[in-house]
Amino acid sequence: MKSMRSLNTNLSTVAGDFHVQTEFYHSSNKVITLLFHGGQAVLRVEDEPEGEFVDDEIKRVHESIVRRLSLLKVPVSIERIKELLTLKTGLHNVIFIEEIVERGPDELADFGVLVASGAPVPAGVVVFPEVSEDEIEKGFRLLRDKSGAGRFIVKTGKKEGRITFFNISSFEKLKKAVWQIVKDMEDMAIVSEMIDARSSGFLYSSDPLTGDNSVIIESSWGICGYIKGNKLNLDKYRVDKETFEFWRIKKEIVRKYTELSIDSETGNITESEISDDRALMASLSDEEVLVLAKLALSIEKNFSRTIRLDFVISKGGTPFFTDISVVGVKEKKELLRKLSVLEEVPFYPTGVKILAGVTDVDIAKTIGFLPCDGIYFNVSGIIGDMFEKVLLETAETAFPKPVVVNVHNKEELKAVREARNRGFTNVWIATDDVFMVHDVPSFVKEETPFVTGSVFKGTYGKLFIDEGSILSPNLSLVRELIRSGFDFIVVHPDEIVYLKKVVASEERRLMLNMARQFLKLDERI
């Protein structure tokens, strides 16, 4: 083998200026790349030539390192740069997430660029379907040694219909989860460190609908950032890209009733009430909002389009990004069918939640587009496994918004319990007083004081249903339901936006009346 030349490139990055030199060393018969920073060699990378033409190998290795350095958009340490450039498992079917840019499949290309940008991400590996049990064990040990973590998450590589296994601490549980994904589902598995999240959520690097020059962030307490789908009671922030000033952050802080967390024993998703002192507290500090916004804009430079990032904030206050997607035409069309993320009807502490009445399978498939607060599931004409399948799909799409199932028989109750066993604690039931259930949050039918509709009372308050009727023409009834303290009202999907505005208007009027009464009382005192 003869080499005619070496390659040299100067590169300026957010982490500093670098010089990359690649050439063939005859003494070792290897292609050697030296990375210089501040006049000193900080990294030496050795590669075995893969082909007969050494000049081609020099070019391939050199361009690979220069490309990965050019993707760096977040200031990181030299040690982290070394990891991004050299970290390898040495396994054929298990790779570190830092290797995705070079060895990863197209489905993970965006995530690979996210990692290569230097963004903070949980440590992880990707497992390919052809993996052996020995490779799984070696990969798990490498990940555990690298991260020092005790709990992990395993999820499918494909985003559509993604399945996630939480809180895995032993190799046996990890192997079982990985086997289920790579063998039964014939998909790649992503294994990553599980962050003990204090807060979590998602953000857009700019308004995906209007292109407004603002970063949009939504968050809540707990682990909602790990969960896909629509989310309830999220704090909303809008950050001006030009100024990044604290006083320019637009906020909408809402009352957060429940918090999602991971049960340390079962690994299931659990839902618990948020204490009063935290319910109206912002789930992100101003500093955290600005840090997330600045990171998003840095990462966006590698995509030249609006991106969505899922994030978690650890108990120690460190941000981590868990997923990324580029907002294209398809995503914009879906968002256009929803209310804008910062133009939703304001939520009041005593707010009535509007549930969409789902009566057939076709409507159930569109719930991701409905700007509702939850689902009333009363699908007829399907039984057995098909009922359970449609319910599970609905619960996953709506999670963590409530899905109240009108249960008529034991088979349907069994499907509800199965959904809850799989972690969908947002599934509740509504039933009559003959069919009593004690192990699932329930609404039980009561005698109605109204001329029309049915009234249910249960674990989470009062529920009103008027199936087959349109409530819009009967606004006096809607106002009476609000004044009577109903927590949930089931409406036809076509009425959701209009009736949410009616509810917000009526609640605003009631709150103004309460304020006037308070002022009068204050004057008398």
NUMAR-240257 format. One line per field, with one value per residue (C-alpha): residue in three letters; x, y, z; residue number from 1. Coordinates in nm, 4 decimals. Example, Ala and Ser with C-alpha at 12.3 -4.5 7.8 and 13.67 -1.06 7.14 Angstrom:
<sites>
type c(ALA,SER)
east c(1.2300,1.3670)
north c(-0.4500,-0.1060)
up c(0.7800,0.7140)
seq c(1,2)
</sites>
This chain:
<sites>
type c(MET,LYS,SER,MET,ARG,SER,LEU,ASN,THR,ASN,LEU,SER,THR,VAL,ALA,GLY,ASP,PHE,HIS,VAL,GLN,THR,GLU,PHE,TYR,HIS,SER,SER,ASN,LYS,VAL,ILE,THR,LEU,LEU,PHE,HIS,GLY,GLY,GLN,ALA,VAL,LEU,ARG,VAL,GLU,ASP,GLU,PRO,GLU,GLY,GLU,PHE,VAL,ASP,ASP,GLU,ILE,LYS,ARG,VAL,HIS,GLU,SER,ILE,VAL,ARG,ARG,LEU,SER,LEU,LEU,LYS,VAL,PRO,VAL,SER,ILE,GLU,ARG,ILE,LYS,GLU,LEU,LEU,THR,LEU,LYS,THR,GLY,LEU,HIS,ASN,VAL,ILE,PHE,ILE,GLU,GLU,ILE,VAL,GLU,ARG,GLY,PRO,ASP,GLU,LEU,ALA,ASP,PHE,GLY,VAL,LEU,VAL,ALA,SER,GLY,ALA,PRO,VAL,PRO,ALA,GLY,VAL,VAL,VAL,PHE,PRO,GLU,VAL,SER,GLU,ASP,GLU,ILE,GLU,LYS,GLY,PHE,ARG,LEU,LEU,ARG,ASP,LYS,SER,GLY,ALA,GLY,ARG,PHE,ILE,VAL,LYS,THR,GLY,LYS,LYS,GLU,GLY,ARG,ILE,THR,PHE,PHE,ASN,ILE,SER,SER,PHE,GLU,LYS,LEU,LYS,LYS,ALA,VAL,TRP,GLN,ILE,VAL,LYS,ASP,MET,GLU,ASP,MET,ALA,ILE,VAL,SER,GLU,MET,ILE,ASP,ALA,ARG,SER,SER,GLY,PHE,LEU,TYR,SER,SER,ASP,PRO,LEU,THR,GLY,ASP,ASN,SER,VAL,ILE,ILE,GLU,SER,SER,TRP,GLY,ILE,CYS,GLY,TYR,ILE,LYS,GLY,ASN,LYS,LEU,ASN,LEU,ASP,LYS,TYR,ARG,VAL,ASP,LYS,GLU,THR,PHE,GLU,PHE,TRP,ARG,ILE,LYS,LYS,GLU,ILE,VAL,ARG,LYS,TYR,THR,GLU,LEU,SER,ILE,ASP,SER,GLU,THR,GLY,ASN,ILE,THR,GLU,SER,GLU,ILE,SER,ASP,ASP,ARG,ALA,LEU,MET,ALA,SER,LEU,SER,ASP,GLU,GLU,VAL,LEU,VAL,LEU,ALA,LYS,LEU,ALA,LEU,SER,ILE,GLU,LYS,ASN,PHE,SER,ARG,THR,ILE,ARG,LEU,ASP,PHE,VAL,ILE,SER,LYS,GLY,GLY,THR,PRO,PHE,PHE,THR,ASP,ILE,SER,VAL,VAL,GLY,VAL,LYS,GLU,LYS,LYS,GLU,LEU,LEU,ARG,LYS,LEU,SER,VAL,LEU,GLU,GLU,VAL,PRO,PHE,TYR,PRO,THR,GLY,VAL,LYS,ILE,LEU,ALA,GLY,VAL,THR,ASP,VAL,ASP,ILE,ALA,LYS,THR,ILE,GLY,PHE,LEU,PRO,CYS,ASP,GLY,ILE,TYR,PHE,ASN,VAL,SER,GLY,ILE,ILE,GLY,ASP,MET,PHE,GLU,LYS,VAL,LEU,LEU,GLU,THR,ALA,GLU,THR,ALA,PHE,PRO,LYS,PRO,VAL,VAL,VAL,ASN,VAL,HIS,ASN,LYS,GLU,GLU,LEU,LYS,ALA,VAL,ARG,GLU,ALA,ARG,ASN,ARG,GLY,PHE,THR,ASN,VAL,TRP,ILE,ALA,THR,ASP,ASP,VAL,PHE,MET,VAL,HIS,ASP,VAL,PRO,SER,PHE,VAL,LYS,GLU,GLU,THR,PRO,PHE,VAL,THR,GLY,SER,VAL,PHE,LYS,GLY,THR,TYR,GLY,LYS,LEU,PHE,ILE,ASP,GLU,GLY,SER,ILE,LEU,SER,PRO,ASN,LEU,SER,LEU,VAL,ARG,GLU,LEU,ILE,ARG,SER,GLY,PHE,ASP,PHE,ILE,VAL,VAL,HIS,PRO,ASP,GLU,ILE,VAL,TYR,LEU,LYS,LYS,VAL,VAL,ALA,SER,GLU,GLU,ARG,ARG,LEU,MET,LEU,ASN,MET,ALA,ARG,GLN,PHE,LEU,LYS,LEU,ASP,GLU,ARG,ILE)
east c(0.0000,0.1215,-0.0174,0.0445,-0.0855,-0.2379,-0.5469,-0.5656,-0.8742,-0.9222,-1.2629,-1.4313,-1.7018,-1.8939,-1.6476,-1.3459,-1.1151,-0.9746,-0.7268,-0.7885,-0.4939,-0.5350,-0.2635,-0.1422,0.1353,0.3451,0.4996,0.1657,-0.0174,-0.3042,-0.4854,-0.4195,-0.6208,-0.4898,-0.7192,-0.5434,-0.6934,-0.5063,-0.1875,-0.1897,-0.2986,-0.6037,-0.7155,-0.5594,-0.7903,-0.6575,-0.8434,-0.7626,-0.7822,-1.0910,-0.9830,-0.6792,-0.6694,-0.5260,-0.5951,-0.9667,-0.9477,-0.7739,-1.0463,-1.3278,-1.1938,-1.1025,-1.4399,-1.6240,-1.4519,-1.4811,-1.8541,-1.9191,-1.7265,-1.9269,-2.2514,-2.1391,-2.3725,-2.3741,-2.0635,-1.9211,-1.5991,-1.3065,-1.3861,-1.7388,-1.5988,-1.3730,-1.6790,-1.8750,-1.5886,-1.4534,-1.7049,-1.7756,-1.9216,-1.7095,-2.0250,-2.1891,-2.5562,-2.5377,-2.4081,-2.3847,-2.6158,-2.2975,-2.2406,-2.5804,-2.4459,-2.1986,-2.3729,-2.7346,-3.0394,-3.2237,-3.5143,-3.2814,-3.0961,-3.2549,-3.1853,-2.8255,-2.7802,-2.9318,-2.6661,-2.3869,-2.4887,-2.3630,-2.7111,-2.7559,-2.9168,-2.9499,-2.6808,-2.8068,-2.7505,-2.9346,-2.9998,-3.0572,-3.2936,-3.0080,-2.8646,-2.7563,-2.8171,-2.4438,-2.4370,-2.7363,-2.5585,-2.2312,-2.4124,-2.6065,-2.2853,-2.1157,-2.4131,-2.4325,-2.0595,-2.0729,-2.3804,-2.3539,-2.7349,-2.9461,-3.2689,-3.3249,-3.5931,-3.6405,-3.8480,-3.9142,-3.7131,-4.0178,-4.2069,-4.5471,-4.7242,-4.4116,-4.4049,-4.1924,-4.0854,-3.9987,-3.7912,-3.5782,-3.3043,-3.2020,-3.0523,-3.3297,-3.6020,-3.4003,-3.3403,-3.7115,-3.8091,-3.5440,-3.6386,-4.0031,-3.9142,-3.6460,-3.8012,-4.1783,-4.2052,-3.9036,-3.7928,-3.4746,-3.4721,-3.3385,-3.2103,-3.1385,-3.0730,-3.3940,-3.3791,-3.5530,-3.7566,-3.8745,-4.0421,-4.0813,-4.2580,-4.1896,-4.0959,-4.1023,-3.8035,-4.0539,-4.4308,-4.5035,-4.8234,-4.7350,-4.3551,-4.3582,-4.0100,-4.0625,-3.9720,-4.2819,-4.2441,-4.5024,-4.4283,-4.5668,-4.4459,-4.3290,-4.2552,-4.5042,-4.2029,-4.1512,-4.5135,-4.6320,-4.9699,-5.1750,-5.1181,-5.3370,-5.2732,-4.9441,-4.7749,-4.7064,-4.4173,-4.3317,-3.9748,-3.8718,-3.5755,-3.4193,-3.3940,-3.3954,-3.4921,-3.6651,-3.9295,-4.0251,-4.1186,-4.4934,-4.6377,-4.9630,-4.9318,-5.2253,-5.3412,-5.1887,-5.4018,-5.2094,-4.8482,-4.7205,-4.4394,-4.2868,-4.3657,-4.0269,-4.1494,-4.3681,-4.2243,-4.5766,-4.6864,-4.8729,-5.0847,-5.0889,-5.2437,-5.0241,-5.0108,-5.1760,-4.8445,-4.7173,-5.0422,-5.0194,-4.6388,-4.4539,-4.3049,-4.0024,-3.8008,-3.7258,-3.3630,-3.4669,-3.7008,-3.4204,-3.1682,-3.4120,-3.4890,-3.1215,-3.0420,-3.3345,-3.2122,-2.8589,-2.9813,-3.2177,-2.9167,-2.8471,-3.1977,-3.2832,-3.6478,-3.8700,-3.8015,-3.9912,-3.7899,-3.9126,-3.7261,-3.6985,-3.5502,-3.3748,-3.4247,-3.0890,-3.2098,-3.0202,-3.2082,-3.2019,-3.3583,-3.5231,-3.6531,-3.6621,-3.8768,-3.8633,-4.1923,-4.2868,-4.6060,-4.7723,-4.7104,-4.8330,-5.1565,-5.2172,-5.1455,-5.3781,-5.6621,-5.5961,-5.6041,-5.2749,-5.0569,-5.0691,-5.4185,-5.6238,-5.9112,-5.7604,-5.8049,-5.9416,-5.8831,-6.2525,-6.2730,-6.5154,-6.3466,-6.5033,-6.4976,-6.5492,-6.8159,-6.6695,-6.9413,-6.7769,-6.4371,-6.3932,-6.4276,-6.1914,-5.9223,-5.9416,-5.9150,-5.5577,-5.7005,-5.9686,-5.8934,-6.0815,-5.9922,-6.0603,-6.2704,-6.6040,-6.5668,-6.9012,-6.8189,-7.0863,-7.0790,-6.7415,-6.6732,-6.3940,-6.0410,-6.1471,-6.3015,-5.9807,-5.7626,-5.9599,-5.9637,-5.5861,-5.5223,-5.7568,-5.5973,-5.2465,-5.3391,-5.5234,-5.2736,-5.2691,-5.6078,-5.8891,-6.0740,-6.4054,-6.5430,-6.9152,-6.8981,-7.1939,-7.0537,-6.7649,-6.5740,-6.5555,-6.4526,-6.1779,-6.0515,-6.0428,-5.8404,-5.5996,-5.5456,-5.4717,-5.2366,-5.0401,-4.9866,-5.2823,-5.4090,-5.6059,-5.8747,-6.1771,-6.5314,-6.8899,-7.1590,-7.5004,-7.5537,-7.6179,-7.2675,-7.0402,-6.6585,-6.4160,-6.0681,-6.1025,-6.1833,-6.5559,-6.8559,-7.1870,-7.5191,-7.7499,-8.0963,-8.0813,-8.2371,-8.2441,-8.5068,-8.2527,-7.9271,-7.7707,-7.5770,-7.2873,-7.0960,-6.7679,-6.4014,-6.3125,-6.6344,-6.9582,-7.0115,-7.2967,-7.3846,-7.6566,-7.5925,-7.7370,-7.8152,-7.6456,-7.5821,-7.5028,-7.8682,-7.9265,-7.6791,-7.8986,-7.8375,-7.4608,-7.4516,-7.6561,-7.4109,-7.1201,-7.2970,-7.3914,-7.0239,-7.0030,-6.6442,-6.6966,-6.9433,-6.9612,-7.0269,-7.0337,-6.6839,-6.8108,-6.9102,-6.5834,-6.4259,-6.7503,-6.8495,-6.4987,-6.5390,-6.8826,-6.7401,-6.4493,-6.6868,-6.9244,-6.6424,-6.4952,-6.8321,-6.8657,-6.5158,-6.5897,-6.9060,-6.7053,-6.4514,-6.7274,-6.8781,-6.5358,-6.4847,-6.8256,-6.7421,-6.4051,-6.5781,-6.8208,-6.5338)
north c(0.0000,0.3467,0.6766,0.9864,1.2475,1.3518,1.5669,1.8758,2.0823,2.3794,2.3894,2.6470,2.5167,2.6404,2.4365,2.6116,2.5986,2.2618,2.1312,1.7816,1.5935,1.2483,1.0377,0.6824,0.5614,0.2946,0.1876,0.0723,0.0226,0.2345,0.5536,0.7963,1.1097,1.3731,1.6394,1.9594,2.2218,2.5227,2.4051,2.0665,1.7214,1.6306,1.3165,1.0375,0.8082,0.4905,0.3107,-0.0072,0.0521,-0.1206,-0.1171,-0.1419,0.2268,0.4074,0.7557,0.6714,0.5465,0.8651,1.0715,0.8595,0.8741,1.2430,1.3524,1.1454,1.3197,1.6657,1.6090,1.5009,1.8000,2.0317,1.8979,2.0221,2.3091,2.2996,2.3947,2.0749,1.9643,1.8076,1.4807,1.4823,1.5558,1.2513,1.0402,1.1709,1.0873,0.7606,0.5886,0.2368,-0.0803,-0.3046,-0.5120,-0.5783,-0.5494,-0.3147,0.0417,0.3448,0.6314,0.8280,0.5842,0.6448,0.9130,0.6601,0.3245,0.3964,0.3296,0.6072,0.5927,0.7236,0.9792,1.2825,1.1427,1.0706,1.4342,1.5443,1.3419,1.4626,1.8252,1.7903,1.8243,1.6667,1.3247,1.0227,0.7604,0.4862,0.2068,0.0848,-0.2888,-0.4310,-0.7245,-0.9651,-0.9334,-1.2333,-1.2834,-1.2472,-0.9109,-0.7863,-0.8720,-0.7098,-0.3993,-0.3652,-0.3892,-0.1259,0.1096,0.0543,0.1183,0.4317,0.5891,0.4578,0.4396,0.1842,0.2205,0.2065,0.2483,0.0220,0.1493,0.0630,0.2410,0.3265,0.6267,0.5313,0.3198,0.3299,0.0918,0.1754,-0.0365,0.1715,0.1292,-0.1708,-0.2462,-0.6084,-0.7777,-1.0386,-0.7741,-0.5855,-0.8978,-0.9822,-0.6325,-0.6249,-0.9725,-0.8694,-0.5715,-0.7218,-1.0674,-1.0329,-0.6844,-0.7162,-0.3658,-0.2180,-0.1400,0.1748,0.1250,0.4414,0.5654,0.6605,1.0111,1.0686,1.3597,1.6509,1.8159,1.7281,1.8229,1.9264,2.2339,2.3735,2.5762,2.8156,2.8355,2.5453,2.7083,3.0746,3.0647,3.3267,3.4133,3.2443,2.9191,2.7448,2.5262,2.3188,2.1321,1.9757,1.7961,1.4368,1.2213,1.3395,1.4084,1.0323,0.9856,1.0425,1.1848,1.4766,1.5940,1.7527,2.0687,2.1880,2.5156,2.7131,2.9481,3.1593,3.2939,3.5705,3.4439,3.7858,3.9024,3.5995,3.8332,3.7048,3.9746,3.8906,3.5286,3.4921,3.2409,3.0611,2.8684,2.6349,2.4287,2.0823,1.8224,1.4994,1.3937,1.0929,0.8940,0.5463,0.2930,0.1792,-0.1787,-0.2572,-0.0130,0.0904,0.4486,0.5762,0.8855,1.0807,1.4063,1.7167,1.8999,2.2419,2.4228,2.2851,2.2778,2.6414,2.6624,2.6894,2.3510,2.5289,2.8186,3.1172,3.0053,2.6563,2.8026,3.0151,2.7270,2.5007,2.7736,2.8441,2.4727,2.4291,2.7118,2.5702,2.2219,2.3644,2.4878,2.1266,2.0912,2.4369,2.3729,2.3874,2.0957,1.9446,1.8209,1.6113,1.6884,1.5992,1.8015,1.5861,1.6257,1.8059,2.0577,1.9218,1.9150,1.6072,1.5631,1.2247,1.2555,1.4824,1.5210,1.7657,1.9495,1.8873,1.9279,1.6265,1.7519,2.1022,1.9646,1.7724,2.0784,2.2910,2.0618,2.1399,2.4613,2.6506,2.5505,2.8997,2.9992,2.7368,2.8467,2.9477,2.6876,2.8020,2.6236,2.5265,2.4472,2.2023,1.9489,1.8790,1.5096,1.4028,1.1375,0.8482,0.6167,0.4305,0.3063,0.5750,0.8551,0.6699,0.6826,1.0639,1.1495,1.2698,1.5648,1.6589,1.9586,1.7985,1.7384,1.3647,1.0896,0.9290,0.5832,0.4256,0.2312,-0.0215,-0.3030,-0.4480,-0.7155,-0.9233,-0.8736,-0.6026,-0.3956,-0.4322,-0.3404,-0.0218,0.0746,0.0297,0.2402,0.5101,0.5087,0.5358,0.8230,1.0153,0.9480,1.1003,1.2603,1.0553,0.7918,0.7173,0.3844,0.3130,-0.0464,-0.2758,-0.6225,-0.8158,-0.8473,-0.4692,-0.4395,-0.6965,-0.4825,-0.1770,-0.3637,-0.4881,-0.1312,-0.0144,-0.3097,-0.1936,0.1439,0.3386,0.4705,0.7332,0.4693,0.4988,0.3609,0.4833,0.2336,0.2031,0.1207,-0.2462,-0.3084,-0.1911,-0.1811,-0.0946,-0.1429,0.1090,0.4832,0.4906,0.7098,0.5605,0.6667,0.8719,1.0177,1.3271,1.6609,1.7681,1.7052,1.5476,1.3522,1.1291,1.2219,1.0169,1.0737,0.9108,0.9154,1.2345,1.4323,1.4666,1.3690,1.4709,1.2757,1.3510,1.0932,1.1543,1.5190,1.8434,2.0719,2.3899,2.5004,2.4390,2.6851,2.7381,2.3712,2.4094,2.7132,2.5301,2.2364,2.4755,2.6532,2.3158,2.2152,1.9444,1.8395,1.6668,1.7248,1.4829,1.6515,1.5653,1.6060,1.8834,2.0941,2.0821,2.4148,2.6123,2.4673,2.5145,2.8846,2.8846,2.7173,2.9629,3.2588,3.1345,3.0583,3.4023,3.5573,3.3511,3.4482,3.8177,3.7861,3.6216,3.9045,4.1667,3.9907,3.9822,4.3562,4.4352,4.2238,4.3988,4.7387,4.6376,4.5168)
up c(0.0000,-0.0858,0.0305,-0.1737,0.0669,0.3953,0.4476,0.6698,0.7639,0.9940,1.1569,1.3790,1.6157,1.9214,2.1309,1.9808,1.6773,1.5671,1.3137,1.1736,1.0173,0.8616,0.6957,0.6493,0.8857,0.7181,1.0487,1.1876,0.8558,0.9882,0.8956,1.1818,1.2517,1.4926,1.6357,1.7448,1.9747,2.1072,1.9372,2.1119,1.9966,2.2070,2.0240,1.8176,1.6190,1.4549,1.1734,0.9854,0.6061,0.4672,0.1045,-0.1190,-0.2084,0.0925,-0.0419,-0.0538,0.3060,0.4193,0.2554,0.4039,0.7601,0.7373,0.5967,0.8570,1.1483,0.9903,0.9275,1.2848,1.4206,1.1935,1.3467,1.6886,1.7809,2.1629,2.3663,2.5199,2.6848,2.5000,2.6784,2.5337,2.1868,2.2231,2.3077,2.0096,1.7751,1.9128,2.1414,2.0124,2.1615,1.9401,1.8765,1.5424,1.6445,1.9452,1.9044,2.1300,2.0314,1.9546,1.6653,1.4987,1.2626,1.1187,1.1609,1.2439,1.0226,0.8379,1.0871,1.3590,1.1447,1.3132,1.6599,1.5568,1.4516,1.7840,1.9689,1.7403,1.7990,2.1566,2.3070,2.6508,2.6022,2.8321,2.7700,2.5426,2.2919,1.9825,1.9446,1.5945,1.5220,1.4373,1.7897,1.9959,2.3666,2.4309,2.2502,2.4525,2.7774,2.6678,2.5425,2.8673,3.0719,2.8547,2.8931,3.2680,3.3088,3.0921,3.2547,3.6099,3.6025,3.7831,3.5841,3.2103,2.9446,2.6414,2.3474,1.9850,1.7182,1.5086,1.6453,1.5095,1.7704,1.9871,2.2835,2.5897,2.8886,3.1955,3.5079,3.4058,3.6569,3.5889,3.2857,3.2769,3.2481,2.9880,2.7816,2.7892,2.6729,2.3985,2.2729,2.2537,2.0344,1.8087,1.7651,1.8083,1.6542,1.4215,1.5142,1.6560,2.0296,2.1935,2.5478,2.7427,3.0923,3.2720,3.4164,3.7475,3.6133,3.8225,3.5223,3.1562,2.8371,2.4795,2.2787,1.9265,1.8054,1.6430,1.6103,1.3694,1.2441,1.2001,1.1881,1.4639,1.5901,1.9273,2.0982,2.2365,2.5458,2.7354,3.0571,3.3726,3.6825,3.6562,3.3536,3.0890,2.8609,2.8291,2.7214,2.3665,2.2797,2.4048,2.7591,3.0259,3.2244,3.0815,3.1666,2.8483,2.7699,2.4662,2.4405,2.2005,1.9940,1.9523,2.3130,2.5473,2.8318,3.1445,3.1400,2.7802,2.8595,2.8078,3.0519,3.1113,3.4379,3.4990,3.7931,3.7632,3.9384,3.8825,3.8327,3.6399,3.7945,3.7784,4.0484,4.1822,4.2368,3.9342,3.6818,3.5840,3.5237,3.8277,3.8713,4.1974,4.3118,4.3207,4.6513,4.6689,4.7143,4.3786,4.1810,4.0667,4.0761,3.7440,3.6496,3.4938,3.6294,3.4054,3.3862,3.2707,3.0089,2.8615,2.8697,2.6813,2.4275,2.3574,2.3218,2.0797,1.8566,1.8555,1.7590,1.4954,1.2932,1.1878,1.0396,0.8955,0.9836,1.2886,1.5228,1.8125,2.1103,2.4023,2.7233,3.0900,3.3732,3.6327,4.0064,4.0027,3.7439,3.4400,3.1059,2.8805,2.5363,2.4838,2.1260,1.8220,1.5117,1.2235,1.1697,0.8066,0.6058,0.7671,1.1203,1.0299,0.8858,1.2074,1.4208,1.2091,1.3127,1.6757,1.8684,1.8573,2.1531,2.3048,2.1900,2.3709,2.5869,2.9245,3.1956,3.5299,3.8607,3.8817,3.5090,3.3552,3.1272,2.7890,2.6878,2.3256,2.2857,2.0841,1.9561,1.6679,1.5539,1.2866,1.5424,1.7771,1.5075,1.4881,1.8577,1.8134,1.6201,1.8738,2.1027,2.3913,2.7557,2.7374,2.5786,2.6659,2.5078,2.4181,2.1011,2.0040,1.7520,1.8528,2.1134,2.2607,2.1299,1.8858,2.1681,2.3704,2.0686,1.9918,2.3612,2.3952,2.0829,2.2138,2.5606,2.4138,2.1801,2.4519,2.7347,2.9913,2.9171,3.0733,2.8736,3.0468,2.9225,2.9362,3.0640,2.9892,3.0634,3.2178,2.8877,2.8565,3.2220,3.1565,2.8662,3.0946,3.3566,3.0887,2.9684,3.3239,3.3806,3.0775,3.2412,3.0991,3.4310,3.2396,3.1671,3.3996,3.3771,3.3881,3.4888,3.6472,4.0135,3.9309,3.7946,4.0794,4.0463,4.3270,4.1768,3.8911,3.9162,3.8450,3.7781,3.8945,3.7435,3.9642,3.9285,3.7091,3.8111,3.4449,3.1795,2.9472,2.9790,3.2447,3.5584,3.6983,4.0196,4.1122,4.2016,4.0159,4.0466,3.8481,3.4854,3.2505,2.9352,2.6818,2.4121,2.0690,2.1429,2.0461,2.3439,2.1482,2.1141,2.4850,2.6373,2.9415,3.0312,2.9767,3.2052,3.4679,3.4570,3.5155,3.8022,3.9551,3.9802,3.7136,3.6420,3.3045,3.0200,2.7267,2.3908,2.0207,1.8633,1.6327,1.9363,2.1283,2.0283,2.0582,2.3951,2.5381,2.4600,2.6235,2.9348,2.9523,2.9105,3.1802,3.4237,3.3630,3.4405,3.7603,3.8728,3.8122,4.0200,4.2979,4.2793,4.3034,4.6033,4.7678,4.7068,4.8541,5.1589,5.1882,5.1769,5.4530,5.6696)
seq c(1,2,3,4,5,6,7,8,9,10,11,12,13,14,15,16,17,18,19,20,21,22,23,24,25,26,27,28,29,30,31,32,33,34,35,36,37,38,39,40,41,42,43,44,45,46,47,48,49,50,51,52,53,54,55,56,57,58,59,60,61,62,63,64,65,66,67,68,69,70,71,72,73,74,75,76,77,78,79,80,81,82,83,84,85,86,87,88,89,90,91,92,93,94,95,96,97,98,99,100,101,102,103,104,105,106,107,108,109,110,111,112,113,114,115,116,117,118,119,120,121,122,123,124,125,126,127,128,129,130,131,132,133,134,135,136,137,138,139,140,141,142,143,144,145,146,147,148,149,150,151,152,153,154,155,156,157,158,159,160,161,162,163,164,165,166,167,168,169,170,171,172,173,174,175,176,177,178,179,180,181,182,183,184,185,186,187,188,189,190,191,192,193,194,195,196,197,198,199,200,201,202,203,204,205,206,207,208,209,210,211,212,213,214,215,216,217,218,219,220,221,222,223,224,225,226,227,228,229,230,231,232,233,234,235,236,237,238,239,240,241,242,243,244,245,246,247,248,249,250,251,252,253,254,255,256,257,258,259,260,261,262,263,264,265,266,267,268,269,270,271,272,273,274,275,276,277,278,279,280,281,282,283,284,285,286,287,288,289,290,291,292,293,294,295,296,297,298,299,300,301,302,303,304,305,306,307,308,309,310,311,312,313,314,315,316,317,318,319,320,321,322,323,324,325,326,327,328,329,330,331,332,333,334,335,336,337,338,339,340,341,342,343,344,345,346,347,348,349,350,351,352,353,354,355,356,357,358,359,360,361,362,363,364,365,366,367,368,369,370,371,372,373,374,375,376,377,378,379,380,381,382,383,384,385,386,387,388,389,390,391,392,393,394,395,396,397,398,399,400,401,402,403,404,405,406,407,408,409,410,411,412,413,414,415,416,417,418,419,420,421,422,423,424,425,426,427,428,429,430,431,432,433,434,435,436,437,438,439,440,441,442,443,444,445,446,447,448,449,450,451,452,453,454,455,456,457,458,459,460,461,462,463,464,465,466,467,468,469,470,471,472,473,474,475,476,477,478,479,480,481,482,483,484,485,486,487,488,489,490,491,492,493,494,495,496,497,498,499,500,501,502,503,504,505,506,507,508,509,510,511,512,513,514,515,516,517,518,519,520,521,522,523,524,525)
</sites>
